[in-house]
Amino acid sequence: MANDSEHRGAATPEARTDALRRVLERKGLIEEGALDTLQARLEEQFDWRNGARVVARAWVDADYRERLLADGTKACADLGFTGPQGEYIVVLEDEPTLHNVIVCTQCSCTAWPVLGLPPDWYKSPAYRARVAREPRPVLKEMGLELPPEVQIRVWDTTAETRFMVLPLRPNGTEGWSEEELAAIVTRDAMIGVALVETPESG
């Protein structure tokens, strides 16, 4: 009979997924390595750097920014970023006194076409349970301490809606090209747990 520690290990999502994968491969229902290949393809197609390009375009093109905020799905599609988990993207614009953060309290949904597959910390029960209740302490623990006058708004992903944060453009980037701007945008900033910083300020 399995001991308590084995039961606890089997209860984790990673252990359950690995066990299911082995059973499917053993029964010949999927080829060995097929899921790894699929994940690699997903990671290549659905890259958070796509979102960085969206942000950079919005920073340099006021018309595009307006379209992005009005209809995130269409504006992202205009740059070629479409697909599963991107059918309805809502873009949340940060302001000097308002900071947006996204979470999926039910599972770990993100807008794959522009944010990529979710990072491990985003999927963790601790982040999902705490950030909606106590966002300021959670952000501080993750390295982002916002001034008291900055309001933090947490957005919980629904079955249909996927969110993406349009972070504040950092000072000192006037005159930068779209490519240079895209290079400093991070996935964490588009989720809302970090600010975009220049190499000099980081």
C-alpha positions in Angstrom: 0.0 0.0 0.0 1.3 3.4 -0.9 2.5 5.6 2.0 1.2 9.1 2.8 4.0 10.9 0.9 3.2 8.8 -2.2 -0.4 9.8 -2.0 0.5 13.5 -1.6 2.8 13.3 -4.6 0.2 11.7 -6.8 -2.2 14.4 -5.9 -0.2 17.1 -7.5 -1.2 18.2 -11.0 2.2 17.5 -12.4 2.2 13.9 -11.0 -1.3 13.3 -12.3 -0.4 14.6 -15.7 2.7 12.5 -15.9 0.8 9.4 -14.8 -1.9 9.9 -17.4 0.7 10.5 -20.1 2.4 7.2 -19.2 -0.9 5.3 -19.3 -1.9 6.7 -22.7 1.5 5.9 -24.1 1.5 2.3 -22.6 -2.0 1.7 -24.1 -0.8 3.0 -27.5 -3.4 5.8 -27.6 -0.7 8.3 -28.2 2.8 7.9 -29.5 5.7 8.2 -27.1 6.9 11.8 -26.9 3.8 13.2 -28.8 2.7 15.4 -26.0 6.2 16.8 -25.6 6.2 17.6 -29.3 2.8 19.3 -29.1 4.0 21.4 -26.2 7.1 22.4 -28.0 5.0 23.5 -31.0 2.6 25.4 -28.8 5.5 27.2 -27.1 7.0 28.2 -30.5 3.7 29.4 -31.9 2.3 31.0 -28.7 5.1 33.1 -27.5 4.8 36.0 -25.0 7.2 38.0 -27.3 4.1 38.3 -29.5 2.5 40.3 -26.8 5.6 42.4 -26.4 5.3 43.4 -30.0 1.6 44.3 -29.4 2.6 46.5 -26.5 5.4 48.2 -28.4 3.1 48.9 -31.3 0.6 50.5 -29.0 3.3 52.7 -27.4 4.3 54.1 -30.8 1.0 54.1 -32.7 -1.8 56.0 -31.0 -4.4 54.7 -33.5 -3.4 51.1 -32.9 -3.5 51.7 -29.1 -7.1 52.9 -29.4 -8.1 49.9 -31.5 -6.3 47.6 -29.1 -8.2 48.9 -26.1 -11.5 48.9 -28.0 -11.1 45.3 -29.4 -8.1 43.5 -28.2 -8.9 40.3 -30.2 -9.0 42.1 -33.5 -6.0 44.4 -32.9 -3.9 41.4 -31.9 -5.1 39.5 -35.0 -4.0 42.5 -37.1 -0.5 41.6 -36.2 -1.1 37.9 -36.9 -1.6 36.7 -33.3 -4.7 34.5 -33.2 -5.6 31.0 -32.1 -6.8 29.0 -29.1 -7.3 30.9 -25.9 -7.2 34.1 -27.9 -10.8 34.2 -29.1 -11.7 37.1 -26.8 -8.8 39.2 -25.5 -9.4 42.2 -23.4 -6.5 44.6 -23.0 -6.2 46.5 -19.7 -4.3 49.8 -19.8 -2.1 50.7 -16.8 -2.2 54.3 -15.7 0.1 56.3 -13.3 -2.4 55.7 -10.4 -3.9 52.4 -11.6 -2.1 49.1 -11.9 -3.8 46.0 -13.4 -3.0 42.4 -12.5 -4.5 39.2 -14.1 -5.1 35.8 -12.6 -7.1 32.7 -13.3 -8.4 31.6 -9.9 -10.1 28.5 -11.4 -7.2 27.1 -13.3 -4.4 28.8 -15.2 -5.9 30.4 -18.4 -3.9 33.0 -20.3 -4.2 34.5 -23.8 -1.9 32.1 -25.5 -1.4 34.0 -28.7 0.1 37.0 -26.9 1.2 35.7 -23.5 2.2 32.2 -24.3 1.7 29.2 -22.1 1.3 30.2 -18.4 4.5 30.2 -16.3 4.6 27.8 -13.3 4.1 30.5 -10.7 0.9 31.7 -12.4 -0.5 28.2 -12.2 0.4 27.8 -8.5 -2.4 27.5 -6.0 -0.7 30.2 -3.8 -0.7 32.9 -6.5 -4.2 32.0 -7.7 -5.6 32.1 -4.2 -3.8 35.1 -2.7 -3.4 37.7 -5.5 -7.2 38.4 -5.6 -7.4 38.8 -1.8 -4.2 40.6 -1.1 -2.6 41.8 -4.3 -0.3 44.4 -2.8 1.6 41.9 -0.5 1.8 39.3 -3.2 3.2 41.8 -5.7 5.7 43.0 -3.1 6.8 39.4 -2.5 7.3 39.1 -6.3 9.5 42.2 -6.3 7.0 44.9 -7.2 6.3 47.4 -4.5 3.8 50.0 -5.7 3.3 53.4 -4.0 0.2 53.5 -1.7 -1.5 56.0 -4.1 -1.5 53.5 -6.9 -4.7 51.5 -7.0 -4.3 47.8 -7.8 -7.1 46.2 -9.8 -7.2 42.4 -10.1 -8.9 40.8 -13.1 -10.0 37.1 -12.9 -10.1 35.3 -16.2 -13.4 33.8 -17.1 -14.3 30.8 -19.3 -14.5 33.1 -22.3 -12.3 36.2 -21.6 -8.5 36.4 -21.6 -6.8 39.5 -20.3 -3.5 41.2 -21.2 -2.0 44.2 -19.5 -0.8 47.2 -21.5 1.9 48.4 -19.1 3.1 51.9 -18.7 5.9 52.9 -21.1 9.0 53.7 -19.1 10.5 57.2 -19.0 13.6 57.7 -21.1 12.4 55.6 -24.1 11.3 58.6 -26.2 12.6 58.1 -29.7 13.2 54.3 -29.3 12.2 52.1 -32.2 9.3 49.6 -32.0 11.9 46.8 -32.0 13.8 48.4 -29.1 10.7 48.8 -27.1 9.5 45.3 -27.7 12.8 44.0 -26.4 12.2 45.5 -22.9 8.6 44.2 -22.5 8.3 41.1 -20.3 5.6 38.5 -19.9 5.5 39.4 -16.1 4.7 43.0 -17.0 1.9 41.9 -19.4 0.4 39.8 -16.5 0.9 42.7 -14.1 3.4 41.4 -11.6 6.2 43.7 -12.8 6.9 47.0 -14.5 8.6 47.5 -17.7 12.1 48.9 -17.1 15.0 50.0 -19.2 18.4 48.3 -18.8 19.6 51.4 -17.1 16.8 51.5 -14.5 16.5 47.8 -14.0 
